[in-house]
């Protein structure tokens, strides 16, 4: 029995790699959404993602497949497929079979990330991901990357942004932060005021989180130094998600201070995530939750979540019936 009363694979954009993980002509096997996939970068520099297996005799194109122009050639019998998934050549045949086609995935390469669009019914993207102001900005450092494989669901992880009480009781923040949330279609914005411990003492800071569906979020921290966290959470299979954090810090006049403060901040985020993991991996999803007036805008969050599921004979996660005094009106 699933721990989650909603589909395992939400709709939306999800990160499958960083841009620097696949060079021109490079081929990389992937496994996400319970499926084997293949990613390759064409000779023109464009990233393509297809279902992994050749429809001929089932070879995985990610193991030994070769890029030719904007196509990938199967390592088994040399069938060649273009970026649309159509077989364009069978070198030893006079006629290409009519059904020689592989499913393609919508790809968006932005902010140094390679993202794919997942929809349970195969519908095309209904929104996009835009470039953020910090990426490739000389005033900011390049990404410092971290990654984890966690047994949980995207919705459970993302709920932490609006669960204000856990920051104090799980992570030991100086005080429980106050948060305001607002939803605008596929974007959830949460702004929190919090007091944090740093190597330079206690400081008051603002945390602004922008979630674009369940797969991609930007979190901006202000305090001693401005920091950006670019987070990608992508379902692997029925149990696990891939979690990728990319940190960037606005450069200070003193380069050593940038490194010191940035490293301390990243270590703190890693510490907090480490505290969250055993909770995520062993909790159940309670619906409707028994919440109180100090819990934060959880009700708003769960109502926002509904749009990312294509439901078939399953009940939607229910929003709480209790009043939500801290929830901003969407």
GIHU-V382947 format. One record per residue. N is the residue number from 0. RES is the residue in one small letter. PSI is psi in radians with two decimals (NA if undefined). OMEGA is omega as a letter, one per 30 degrees, with the letter a starting at -180 (NA if undefined). D_LAST is the distance of its C-alpha to the last C-alpha in Angstrom with 1 decimal. Layout:
# GIHU-V382947
N|RES|PSI|OMEGA|D_LAST / N|RES|PSI|OMEGA|D_LAST
This chain:
# GIHU-V382947
0|x|2.33|a|33.7 / 1|x|2.58|l|30.4 / 2|x|-0.12|a|28.5 / 3|x|2.22|a|25.2 / 4|x|0.57|l|24.4 / 5|x|2.88|a|22.7 / 6|x|2.58|a|24.3 / 7|x|-0.61|a|25.8 / 8|x|1.74|l|24.8 / 9|x|2.90|l|21.2 / 10|x|2.60|l|20.7 / 11|x|-3.00|l|20.0 / 12|x|2.39|a|22.0 / 13|x|2.43|l|24.2 / 14|x|2.34|l|26.8 / 15|x|-0.19|l|30.4 / 16|x|2.93|l|32.3 / 17|x|2.69|a|32.7 / 18|x|-0.62|a|34.3 / 19|x|0.04|l|37.5 / 20|x|-0.17|l|38.1 / 21|x|1.96|a|39.5 / 22|x|3.00|l|42.0 / 23|x|2.26|a|43.4 / 24|x|-0.03|a|45.3 / 25|x|2.63|l|43.7 / 26|x|2.37|a|42.8 / 27|x|2.20|l|40.7 / 28|x|2.52|l|40.1 / 29|x|2.76|l|36.7 / 30|x|1.93|l|35.4 / 31|x|2.72|l|31.8 / 32|x|0.51|a|30.0 / 33|x|0.29|a|33.3 / 34|x|2.62|l|35.1 / 35|x|2.27|a|37.8 / 36|x|2.87|l|36.9 / 37|x|2.35|l|38.8 / 38|x|2.42|l|37.6 / 39|x|2.68|l|40.0 / 40|x|2.13|a|40.1 / 41|x|2.97|l|42.2 / 42|x|-0.35|l|45.0 / 43|x|-0.10|l|42.8 / 44|x|0.07|a|40.3 / 45|x|2.42|l|37.5 / 46|x|2.34|l|36.0 / 47|x|2.58|l|36.1 / 48|x|2.25|l|35.2 / 49|x|2.82|l|37.0 / 50|x|2.59|a|37.6 / 51|x|-0.51|a|40.5 / 52|x|2.34|l|43.4 / 53|x|2.33|a|45.9 / 54|x|-0.08|l|46.4 / 55|x|-1.28|l|50.1 / 56|x|0.37|l|51.1 / 57|x|0.22|l|47.9 / 58|x|2.57|l|48.4 / 59|x|2.05|a|45.4 / 60|x|-0.29|a|44.9 / 61|x|-0.16|l|43.5 / 62|x|1.59|l|46.9 / 63|x|-0.07|l|49.5 / 64|x|2.58|a|47.7 / 65|x|2.40|l|48.7 / 66|x|2.31|l|46.8 / 67|x|1.91|a|48.7 / 68|x|-2.10|l|47.1 / 69|x|0.37|a|43.7 / 70|x|2.90|l|45.0 / 71|x|2.39|a|45.6 / 72|x|2.32|a|48.9 / 73|x|2.39|a|49.2 / 74|x|-0.21|a|51.5 / 75|x|-1.02|a|53.3 / 76|x|0.23|l|54.8 / 77|x|0.37|l|53.5 / 78|x|2.48|a|51.2 / 79|x|2.31|a|49.0 / 80|x|2.41|l|45.3 / 81|x|-3.06|a|43.4 / 82|x|-0.28|l|39.8 / 83|x|0.05|l|38.9 / 84|x|0.06|a|40.5 / 85|x|2.40|l|43.6 / 86|x|2.14|a|47.0 / 87|x|-0.10|l|49.0 / 88|x|2.30|l|52.2 / 89|x|1.80|a|54.3 / 90|x|-0.34|a|57.4 / 91|x|0.17|a|59.9 / 92|x|2.65|l|58.8 / 93|x|-0.48|a|59.7 / 94|x|2.32|l|56.5 / 95|x|2.23|l|53.0 / 96|x|2.46|a|51.7 / 97|x|-0.57|a|49.2 / 98|x|0.32|a|46.7 / 99|x|1.41|a|46.9 / 100|x|2.55|l|43.2 / 101|x|2.48|l|40.7 / 102|x|2.37|l|36.9 / 103|x|2.78|l|35.1 / 104|x|2.48|l|31.6 / 105|x|2.31|a|29.3 / 106|x|2.41|l|29.6 / 107|x|1.97|l|27.7 / 108|x|1.93|a|29.6 / 109|x|2.53|l|27.6 / 110|x|0.53|a|27.5 / 111|x|0.20|a|30.7 / 112|x|2.62|l|29.1 / 113|x|2.08|a|30.0 / 114|x|2.57|l|27.2 / 115|x|2.68|l|27.4 / 116|x|2.19|l|25.1 / 117|x|2.30|l|25.2 / 118|x|2.31|a|24.4 / 119|x|-0.50|a|25.9 / 120|x|0.24|l|27.3 / 121|x|0.30|a|28.2 / 122|x|2.62|a|25.8 / 123|x|2.92|a|25.6 / 124|x|2.40|l|22.8 / 125|x|-0.06|l|19.7 / 126|x|2.91|a|18.5 / 127|x|3.11|l|20.5 / 128|x|2.22|a|20.9 / 129|x|2.82|l|21.9 / 130|x|2.39|l|24.5 / 131|x|2.73|a|23.5 / 132|x|-0.38|a|25.3 / 133|x|-0.45|a|27.2 / 134|x|2.24|a|28.9 / 135|x|0.42|l|32.5 / 136|x|2.16|a|32.1 / 137|x|-0.27|l|35.5 / 138|x|-0.09|a|33.8 / 139|x|2.63|l|32.3 / 140|x|2.81|l|34.1 / 141|x|2.93|a|34.1 / 142|x|2.36|l|32.3 / 143|x|2.10|a|33.7 / 144|x|2.51|l|33.0 / 145|x|2.69|l|32.7 / 146|x|2.67|l|32.3 / 147|x|2.78|l|32.2 / 148|x|2.01|a|32.6 / 149|x|2.44|l|30.7 / 150|x|1.56|a|30.8 / 151|x|-2.99|a|27.2 / 152|x|2.60|l|24.2 / 153|x|-0.76|a|21.5 / 154|x|-0.67|l|18.7 / 155|x|-0.73|l|20.7 / 156|x|-0.83|a|21.2 / 157|x|-0.44|a|17.6 / 158|x|-0.40|a|16.6 / 159|x|-0.52|a|18.7 / 160|x|-0.49|a|16.3 / 161|x|-0.06|a|14.2 / 162|x|1.47|a|17.4 / 163|x|-0.61|a|18.6 / 164|x|-0.60|a|21.7 / 165|x|-0.44|a|23.4 / 166|x|-0.65|l|23.7 / 167|x|-0.77|a|26.1 / 168|x|-0.39|l|27.9 / 169|x|-0.80|a|28.3 / 170|x|-0.16|l|28.4 / 171|x|0.49|l|30.0 / 172|x|2.69|a|27.8 / 173|x|-0.75|l|29.3 / 174|x|2.83|l|26.4 / 175|x|2.16|a|23.3 / 176|x|2.74|l|20.6 / 177|x|2.36|a|17.6 / 178|x|2.53|l|14.3 / 179|x|2.38|a|10.8 / 180|x|2.57|l|8.1 / 181|x|2.48|a|5.0 / 182|x|2.36|l|4.8 / 183|x|1.67|a|6.6 / 184|x|-2.07|a|9.0 / 185|x|0.00|a|11.5 / 186|x|2.27|l|10.6 / 187|x|2.18|l|9.2 / 188|x|2.20|l|10.0 / 189|x|2.20|l|11.6 / 190|x|2.23|a|13.9 / 191|x|2.49|l|16.7 / 192|x|2.23|a|19.8 / 193|x|2.73|l|22.8 / 194|x|2.27|a|26.6 / 195|x|2.64|l|28.5 / 196|x|2.31|l|32.2 / 197|x|2.97|l|33.8 / 198|x|-0.32|a|37.4 / 199|x|0.25|l|37.4 / 200|x|-3.02|a|36.2 / 201|x|2.49|l|33.0 / 202|x|2.62|l|30.3 / 203|x|2.32|a|26.9 / 204|x|2.88|l|24.4 / 205|x|2.37|l|20.9 / 206|x|2.11|l|19.3 / 207|x|2.13|a|16.5 / 208|x|2.26|l|15.5 / 209|x|1.97|l|14.2 / 210|x|2.17|l|14.3 / 211|x|1.50|a|15.1 / 212|x|-2.77|a|15.3 / 213|x|-0.18|a|17.7 / 214|x|-0.29|a|20.7 / 215|x|2.32|l|20.0 / 216|x|2.66|l|18.5 / 217|x|2.22|l|19.4 / 218|x|2.14|a|19.7 / 219|x|2.25|a|21.1 / 220|x|2.33|l|23.1 / 221|x|2.58|a|24.8 / 222|x|-2.05|l|27.6 / 223|x|-0.67|l|31.3 / 224|x|2.52|l|30.5 / 225|x|2.31|a|27.5 / 226|x|2.47|l|26.9 / 227|x|2.33|l|24.9 / 228|x|2.06|l|24.4 / 229|x|2.02|a|24.0 / 230|x|2.36|l|23.5 / 231|x|2.27|l|24.2 / 232|x|2.05|a|24.3 / 233|x|2.23|l|26.1 / 234|x|2.32|l|27.4 / 235|x|-0.93|a|31.2 / 236|x|-2.75|a|32.3 / 237|x|-0.15|a|31.6 / 238|x|-0.73|a|31.8 / 239|x|2.69|l|31.0 / 240|x|2.62|l|28.6 / 241|x|2.31|l|29.6 / 242|x|2.16|l|27.9 / 243|x|2.23|l|28.5 / 244|x|2.23|l|27.8 / 245|x|2.08|a|28.8 / 246|x|2.40|l|29.1 / 247|x|2.52|a|29.8 / 248|x|2.38|l|30.8 / 249|x|2.26|a|31.2 / 250|x|2.41|l|35.0 / 251|x|2.92|l|36.7 / 252|x|-0.64|l|40.0 / 253|x|1.92|a|41.7 / 254|x|-0.63|l|41.2 / 255|x|-0.66|l|42.4 / 256|x|-0.67|l|39.6 / 257|x|-0.82|a|37.0 / 258|x|-0.74|a|38.4 / 259|x|-0.88|a|38.8 / 260|x|-0.74|l|35.4 / 261|x|-0.77|a|33.7 / 262|x|-0.69|l|35.8 / 263|x|-0.69|a|35.0 / 264|x|-0.78|l|31.3 / 265|x|-0.70|l|31.5 / 266|x|-0.63|l|33.8 / 267|x|-0.73|l|31.3 / 268|x|-0.71|l|28.5 / 269|x|-0.69|l|31.2 / 270|x|-0.79|a|32.2 / 271|x|-0.72|l|28.8 / 272|x|-0.71|l|28.3 / 273|x|-0.56|l|31.8 / 274|x|-0.54|a|30.8 / 275|x|-0.57|a|27.8 / 276|x|-0.90|a|29.8 / 277|x|-0.45|l|32.0 / 278|x|-0.89|l|29.1 / 279|x|-0.75|a|27.2 / 280|x|-0.20|a|30.5 / 281|x|0.01|a|31.5 / 282|x|2.95|l|28.4 / 283|x|2.89|l|27.3 / 284|x|2.02|a|23.8 / 285|x|2.16|l|23.2 / 286|x|2.17|f|21.1 / 287|x|2.62|a|19.9 / 288|x|2.66|l|20.2 / 289|x|1.68|a|21.9 / 290|x|2.85|l|19.6 / 291|x|3.10|a|20.1 / 292|x|-0.10|l|18.4 / 293|x|0.16|a|19.2 / 294|x|-0.28|a|17.8 / 295|x|3.11|a|14.6 / 296|x|0.94|a|11.0 / 297|x|-0.65|a|12.8 / 298|x|-0.79|l|11.3 / 299|x|-0.77|a|7.7 / 300|x|-0.82|a|10.0 / 301|x|-0.53|l|12.2 / 302|x|-0.69|l|10.0 / 303|x|-0.61|a|9.0 / 304|x|-0.52|a|12.7 / 305|x|-0.56|a|14.0 / 306|x|-0.25|a|13.8 / 307|x|0.19|a|16.5 / 308|x|2.42|l|19.1 / 309|x|1.89|a|21.8 / 310|x|2.35|l|23.0 / 311|x|1.80|l|26.6 / 312|x|0.57|l|27.8 / 313|x|2.60|l|25.5 / 314|x|2.42|l|23.0 / 315|x|2.60|l|19.3 / 316|x|2.30|a|18.2 / 317|x|2.46|l|17.1 / 318|x|2.63|l|14.1 / 319|x|2.60|l|15.6 / 320|x|-0.24|a|16.6 / 321|x|2.69|l|17.0 / 322|x|2.61|a|14.8 / 323|x|1.39|a|12.5 / 324|x|-0.42|a|13.2 / 325|x|-0.02|a|12.2 / 326|x|2.21|l|8.6 / 327|x|2.67|l|6.3 / 328|x|2.28|a|3.8 / 329|x|NA|NA|0.0
